[in-house]
């Protein structure tokens, strides 16, 4: 069970792919986005992810008109439009990532956004949990011929079954996820990772919205082929997703600990190691 993400196999027997979710934590500022890409690269992440919406399609006029104070204005629409990068910003992101050993992709929330992101030839498309039941969107993403990584937060097994039927299992990775922001540890249900793996027979990853790092490492131990975590420069920054994100030191520890655990897992064969022989000769009274 492997899927190629930008020429890199992801799945059984492969190192965990660590994806840094920038999302909207750039607060509409391309300079902050570049700093977050730098954080992800320095930490050892293999990819970064953004979100792309056609605001007037994803949200109703009534929703956009609702009062909502933010640094960008007095309505929800003012906020949503300010957080949305356009052609110029994504050209900068694409050019910047091409100078680094890191790829980028996005979660498109509507068909026009799929077409927009596709012009940059991303290694894969990410589908947000909120879009799991949007059959039209799923089919449009599949039509682009790219691997798909689908988060499964706030979804029943029956809804996931249907999404998998719509997409097909080829070049598909599911991410176990709790969509509460931030998630509580008692809500994470990491044991669902092997359950999904058994049910669908495809690679399964983990998308976390909790504040700590232990669960991400545990997810990798349980077989998560991708670990996705939101990142921020500072959790005290303005923004709805900042509190559920990891600061630079946090994402560095996630990557470090996942790699250490991968090394520690070994091959499962129980033998006497060469490093143990001197200790054995010194401490055992009787040897076989």
KETOR-290475 format. One line per field, with one value per residue: x, y, z of N, C-alpha, C in turn; residue in one letter. Coordinates in steps of 0.05 Angstrom, whole numbers. Atoms other than C-alpha are relative to their C-alpha. Layout:
nx: [X ...] $
ny: [Y ...] $
nz: [Z ...] $
cax: [X ...] $
cay: [Y ...] $
caz: [Z ...] $
cx: [X ...] $
cy: [Y ...] $
cz: [Z ...] $
aa: [A ...] $
***
This chain:
nx: [17 -16 9 -22 6 -23 -22 -8 20 12 15 -12 -29 -13 0 25 0 9 12 5 24 0 28 4 -16 -16 16 1 -26 -18 -25 4 1 -28 -13 11 -13 -27 3 6 -25 -21 8 -2 25 -3 19 17 27 16 29 9 30 14 16 29 12 -1 16 24 -1 9 -22 -21 9 3 -20 -23 -22 -27 -18 5 25 22 17 -12 -11 -25 -20 -5 -14 -28 -17 -2 -21 7 -20 -27 -11 -7 -24 -23 -3 -10 -28 -16 -3 -17 -28 -5 8 26 21 24 25 21 27 19 27 20 -11 -18 -25 -14 -13 -21 -23 -11 -19 -27 -9 -8 -4 25 21 10 28 7 22 26 8 1 27 5 -6 -7 -27 -18 -2 -16 -28 -10 -4 -27 -20 -20 6 18 -2 26 5 26 12 29 12 6 -12 17 -7 -27 5 11 -21 -19 14 0 -27 -16 -22 -26 -13 16 -8 18 -11 16 0 21 1 2 -23 -18 12 -9 -12 20 16 -17 7 -20 4 15 -19 0 27 4 -19 11 26 -2 -22 -16 -16 15 -16 12 0 4 6 -5 -21 -25 -14 -1 20 -10 -20 15 14 -19 -5 23 0 7 -20 -3 9 4 5 0 -23 3 -23 5 28 14 8 29 9 17 -14 -27 -1 -1 -23 -26 -21 -23 -12 18 -1 -27 0 16 -16 -23 9 9 -24 -13 16 -3 -26 2 19 -16 12 17 -14 -13 -26 -20 -14 -29 -5 8 -18 -17 16 9 -23 -7 21 14 -15 0 9 6] $
ny: [-24 -24 -21 -18 -29 -15 18 12 20 -4 23 21 3 -25 -20 -17 -26 -20 -22 -24 -15 -29 -8 -29 -12 -23 -24 -16 -14 18 2 20 27 8 7 26 19 3 16 28 11 4 22 25 8 5 -16 -20 0 -23 4 -17 -1 -22 -8 -4 26 16 -12 -14 -29 -5 7 -20 -25 1 -16 15 -18 12 -21 -6 -13 4 22 25 -2 -15 18 22 -10 -9 23 15 -6 1 9 -11 13 28 1 -4 24 21 -7 2 29 13 -5 15 28 3 -4 -12 6 -15 12 -16 4 -2 9 -20 1 24 -8 -20 14 20 -13 1 28 10 29 13 -17 6 -6 -6 16 -13 5 29 8 -16 19 -15 -10 24 9 -20 3 26 -3 -12 21 -2 13 -15 5 -8 0 13 -11 -4 18 27 20 1 -22 5 21 -13 -17 19 10 -22 -5 24 3 -4 -25 -12 2 -11 -9 -1 -28 -12 -27 -21 -18 23 25 11 26 21 0 6 27 9 28 1 2 28 8 -10 14 26 -2 -10 12 -20 -14 -17 -19 -13 -29 -7 -28 -3 -19 13 15 28 14 2 21 25 6 12 27 16 5 -23 -4 -29 -15 -28 -17 -29 -14 -29 -13 -6 7 -24 -17 0 19 21 26 -2 15 28 4 3 -20 12 21 23 16 12 23 21 14 14 23 20 13 17 24 17 14 18 22 24 19 19 25 -1 12 -12 -20 -2 -18 13 22 -5 -2 27 15 -11 2 25 21 24 -6 23] $
nz: [0 2 18 6 -4 11 4 -26 -8 -27 -7 -16 1 8 -21 -2 14 -19 15 -16 9 -4 0 0 -22 11 -5 24 4 15 -14 -21 13 6 -25 -8 18 -11 -24 8 12 -21 -18 14 13 29 15 -14 12 -4 6 22 3 14 -23 6 6 -25 -21 10 -4 -27 -17 4 -11 -29 -14 -13 -2 5 10 28 5 -19 8 6 27 -1 -10 18 24 -7 -5 25 18 28 19 -6 -24 6 17 -18 -16 18 7 -25 -6 20 -8 -24 2 -13 20 -11 11 -13 -2 14 -11 22 25 11 -15 10 25 -6 -11 20 18 -12 1 -27 0 -8 -11 -27 -3 -28 -11 6 28 5 10 24 22 24 -4 0 27 15 -8 12 29 6 3 -21 -25 -18 -29 -9 -29 -6 -24 -2 20 -7 18 23 16 11 20 24 13 12 24 19 9 7 -19 12 -7 -21 -27 -19 -26 -24 -9 -16 11 -21 0 1 -9 -26 3 -3 25 24 9 18 7 26 22 10 8 28 17 5 14 28 14 12 -21 -19 -15 -24 -1 -28 -8 -28 -5 -6 21 -5 16 27 0 -4 25 18 -10 7 28 16 20 1 -24 7 -23 4 -11 -3 -11 -28 -5 -10 23 6 19 -12 0 -13 -26 6 16 -14 5 12 -16 0 25 0 -18 12 20 -14 -15 19 12 -21 -4 23 -4 -22 5 8 19 -15 -6 -26 1 -18 16 -6 -23 -25 -7 -23 -24 -6 -10 -26 -20 -3 -13 17 27 17] $
cax: [0 38 20 71 70 116 159 164 130 84 56 77 151 164 184 125 111 106 60 59 -10 -1 -74 -95 -44 -8 -64 -64 10 56 117 88 74 147 170 124 153 222 199 172 236 282 241 248 177 169 110 68 -6 -50 -126 -160 -232 -274 -305 -371 -381 -363 -402 -472 -484 -519 -459 -410 -453 -454 -419 -350 -297 -226 -164 -192 -261 -329 -360 -346 -336 -282 -245 -253 -231 -170 -146 -151 -88 -94 -52 6 14 11 61 108 94 107 172 196 183 219 283 277 272 199 135 68 -4 -72 -142 -189 -260 -295 -286 -257 -205 -187 -173 -134 -88 -80 -43 16 20 18 43 -25 -91 -112 -186 -211 -257 -312 -311 -315 -390 -384 -389 -384 -320 -290 -304 -274 -211 -205 -211 -143 -107 -69 -62 -112 -104 -172 -184 -241 -257 -331 -349 -382 -355 -415 -397 -324 -347 -386 -328 -281 -333 -336 -260 -238 -180 -125 -76 -118 -95 -143 -125 -156 -176 -215 -240 -247 -200 -161 -177 -174 -132 -192 -223 -165 -183 -117 -138 -181 -118 -109 -185 -187 -126 -160 -227 -202 -136 -102 -50 -77 -48 -65 -84 -79 -109 -86 -35 18 64 59 -3 30 88 39 1 64 77 6 21 3 39 28 25 -4 0 -18 41 46 100 67 3 -14 -22 -91 -129 -179 -129 -68 -86 -91 -23 49 102 170 199 137 139 215 203 148 194 253 213 179 247 276 217 223 296 277 223 275 257 221 272 296 371 431 461 537 533 501 555 605 550 524 594 604 537 511 533 514 509 479] $
cay: [0 60 127 170 242 282 222 202 136 143 82 15 11 84 141 183 244 305 359 429 461 536 544 615 627 675 725 749 769 736 752 712 655 655 654 594 558 571 542 479 469 479 430 377 376 351 394 455 464 524 533 562 586 626 666 684 611 578 627 655 730 727 693 743 801 778 825 800 846 831 870 871 901 894 835 762 778 829 775 719 762 789 719 695 694 707 696 741 710 638 653 678 616 570 606 607 532 515 545 496 421 427 421 456 441 467 446 474 485 494 474 541 536 466 495 553 508 458 510 503 428 408 338 322 353 356 352 383 344 395 376 300 298 345 294 346 375 305 286 351 341 268 292 327 260 277 236 256 262 265 284 247 292 300 241 174 109 109 178 158 95 139 187 128 101 169 177 105 77 89 143 157 169 179 220 203 269 303 370 406 466 453 380 349 288 246 262 239 164 144 71 90 92 16 8 52 17 -50 -26 8 -26 39 83 120 182 230 304 333 397 386 430 377 331 263 243 257 211 158 163 148 87 63 65 136 146 222 267 336 391 465 511 584 634 648 619 687 717 737 683 627 570 596 563 495 502 486 539 529 490 445 424 413 365 328 314 297 249 215 202 176 129 104 87 54 9 -38 -100 -140 -196 -211 -224 -210 -146 -137 -79 -125 -179 -146 -131 -202 -231 -185 -194 -264 -321 -375 -368 -414] $
caz: [0 -26 -59 -95 -70 -115 -130 -57 -38 22 57 86 103 84 130 155 111 156 127 158 153 144 126 141 196 149 165 93 95 43 85 144 95 73 146 160 99 128 195 162 121 181 222 168 142 70 51 70 58 48 39 -22 -27 -75 -20 -54 -73 -7 36 27 23 90 122 93 118 190 239 260 285 261 242 172 182 215 177 165 92 108 146 95 36 73 89 17 -24 -99 -161 -141 -72 -97 -151 -96 -54 -114 -133 -60 -49 -113 -82 -24 -12 6 -35 -26 -37 -15 6 -47 -21 -88 -160 -183 -128 -152 -222 -192 -151 -208 -250 -202 -212 -138 -120 -90 -70 3 18 83 129 116 42 52 35 -26 -82 -137 -108 -97 -169 -195 -155 -179 -251 -244 -240 -177 -113 -60 15 49 122 157 216 237 192 203 174 127 102 93 56 7 -4 -18 -68 -102 -106 -115 -75 -126 -104 -42 29 87 149 215 247 303 277 344 348 391 403 473 482 503 435 390 387 356 356 295 253 248 243 180 152 159 133 69 54 35 70 131 163 219 220 290 320 391 426 444 405 439 400 333 350 375 310 271 316 301 227 204 138 140 201 188 240 238 248 271 287 354 384 413 342 320 284 295 281 319 386 353 320 338 345 312 370 371 298 304 362 324 265 310 353 294 262 328 337 266 280 345 315 284 245 300 303 374 375 420 394 388 437 488 486 533 583 578 590 650 685 671 715 666 591 540] $
cx: [18 -13 24 -9 25 25 10 -21 -8 -18 16 30 15 0 -26 5 -12 -9 -7 -23 4 -28 -4 16 19 -14 1 26 19 27 -2 0 28 15 -10 12 28 0 -3 25 21 -7 3 -26 5 -19 -14 -26 -14 -30 -8 -30 -7 -21 -30 -14 -3 -19 -24 3 -7 23 22 -8 -1 22 21 24 27 18 -6 -27 -21 -18 16 12 26 23 7 15 29 18 5 22 -10 24 28 13 7 23 25 5 13 30 17 4 18 30 8 -7 -26 -21 -24 -24 -21 -25 -19 -29 -22 14 19 27 17 15 22 25 13 20 28 11 9 4 -24 -20 -7 -29 -6 -23 -27 -10 -4 -27 -7 8 10 29 19 5 17 30 12 5 27 22 22 -7 -16 4 -25 -2 -28 -12 -30 -15 -5 14 -16 7 28 -2 -9 21 21 -12 1 28 14 25 28 11 -16 12 -21 15 -20 2 -23 0 -5 26 1 -14 11 11 -20 -17 15 -5 20 -3 -17 19 2 -27 -5 18 -11 -25 4 24 17 16 -18 19 -15 3 -9 -5 3 24 27 11 -1 -19 9 21 -14 -14 19 6 -23 -3 -8 23 5 -8 -1 -6 0 25 -6 27 -3 -30 -16 -8 -30 -6 -13 15 26 2 2 25 25 18 25 13 -17 2 28 0 -17 16 23 -9 -11 24 14 -16 2 26 -2 -18 14 -15 -17 13 15 26 17 16 30 6 -7 20 18 -15 -9 23 8 -20 -12 18 3 -10 -5 15] $
cy: [25 20 18 29 15 -17 -13 -20 4 -25 -20 0 26 19 17 27 20 25 23 15 30 11 29 14 21 26 19 14 -20 -2 -20 -28 -10 -8 -28 -22 -5 -18 -30 -13 -6 -23 -27 -10 -3 16 20 1 26 -7 20 -1 23 10 2 -26 -17 10 15 30 7 -6 21 27 1 17 -18 19 -15 23 10 14 -9 -24 -25 0 15 -19 -21 10 8 -24 -16 10 -3 -9 9 -14 -29 -3 4 -25 -22 5 -5 -30 -14 5 -18 -30 -5 5 14 -9 16 -17 19 -6 3 -6 21 1 -24 8 20 -13 -18 13 -1 -28 -11 -30 -16 21 -10 8 3 -18 12 -6 -30 -8 15 -16 15 9 -24 -9 19 -3 -26 4 12 -21 1 -19 18 -9 12 -3 -10 10 4 -17 -28 -19 -2 23 -3 -21 13 16 -18 -11 21 3 -24 -1 5 28 16 -6 13 9 -2 28 5 30 22 16 15 -24 -7 -28 -23 -3 -12 -28 -11 -29 -2 -3 -28 -10 9 -15 -27 1 6 -12 19 15 19 18 13 30 9 30 4 18 -14 -16 -30 -16 -4 -23 -27 -8 -13 -29 -18 -4 24 6 30 10 29 15 29 12 30 11 4 -5 24 19 -1 -21 -24 -27 1 -17 -30 -7 -3 23 -13 -22 -26 -17 -12 -25 -23 -15 -16 -26 -22 -15 -18 -26 -19 -16 -21 -24 -25 -18 -21 -26 3 -15 13 19 0 18 -12 -22 5 1 -28 -16 9 -7 -28 -21 -25 9 -25 3] $
cz: [0 -20 -5 3 -9 -3 25 8 29 5 15 -4 -7 24 0 -14 19 -16 19 -12 7 0 -4 22 -10 3 -24 -7 -13 14 23 -12 -6 26 9 -18 10 25 -7 -12 21 18 -14 -12 -30 -16 18 -15 6 -5 -21 -3 -19 19 -6 -8 25 21 -13 6 28 20 -1 12 30 14 12 0 -4 -7 -28 -6 20 -7 -5 -28 -1 8 -21 -25 6 3 -25 -18 -29 -17 7 24 -5 -19 17 16 -17 -6 25 7 -20 6 23 -4 14 -22 14 -14 14 1 -15 10 -21 -26 -13 14 -8 -26 5 10 -20 -19 10 1 28 0 8 8 28 1 30 9 -7 -28 -6 -12 -26 -24 -25 2 -2 -29 -17 7 -12 -29 -7 -1 20 24 18 29 13 30 6 26 -3 -21 12 -19 -26 -20 -13 -22 -27 -14 -14 -26 -22 -12 -11 18 -12 7 21 27 18 25 22 13 19 -7 21 0 26 11 28 -4 1 -25 -24 -11 -20 -9 -26 -23 -11 -9 -29 -19 -7 -17 -30 -15 -16 22 16 14 22 -4 28 4 30 4 5 -23 4 -18 -29 -3 3 -25 -20 9 -8 -30 -18 -20 -5 27 -8 26 -9 12 1 9 30 5 10 -23 -3 -20 13 2 16 25 -4 -17 17 -8 -11 16 1 -24 -3 17 -12 -21 12 13 -18 -12 20 4 -24 1 21 -5 -8 -19 14 7 26 -1 22 -17 7 24 27 9 23 26 9 13 28 21 4 13 -17 -28 -16 -27] $
aa: [X X X X X X X X X X X X X X X X X X X X X X X X X X X X X X X X X X X X X X X X X X X X X X X X X X X X X X X X X X X X X X X X X X X X X X X X X X X X X X X X X X X X X X X X X X X X X X X X X X X X X X X X X X X X X X X X X X X X X X X X X X X X X X X X X X X X X X X X X X X X X X X X X X X X X X X X X X X X X X X X X X X X X X X X X X X X X X X X X X X X X X X X X X X X X X X X X X X X X X X X X X X X X X X X X X X X X X X X X X X X X X X X X X X X X X X X X X X X X X X X X X X X X X X X X X X X X X X X X X X X X X X X X X X X X X X X X X X X X X X X X X X X X X X X] $
***
